[in-house]
């Protein structure tokens, strides 16, 4: 990698958000154990975020179900029942 490319990466991204490897790119080096570990560490904790998203989606579905029963209007203007 050219020195100016490396400098751009350092100036653009927080160090905690960048992992540079000597070879490969765009996951072409995914067969290497060090890269696999880096990817897994980067994804660690995303399950908690997904669970929060699923909880919000569940609330939206409850709004739609209540609307079908005639109890209330949907809380989101783009909610629809099908």
C-alpha angles and dihedrals in degrees: 000000000000117000092242091053091051090048091050091053091049092049096044105044133045111250090242089060098052132073117175123194127196094236137029133022143206087035092301085130095053091119090069114095093223091056092047090053092048091051092048091049091049090053095045111118096020090110089070090053091048091051090053090050091050090050090053090048089051090054090051091051090051089055091052092047092050090050091054088055090050095243101121145346119264113273092222118063092222096050113124136179119224 
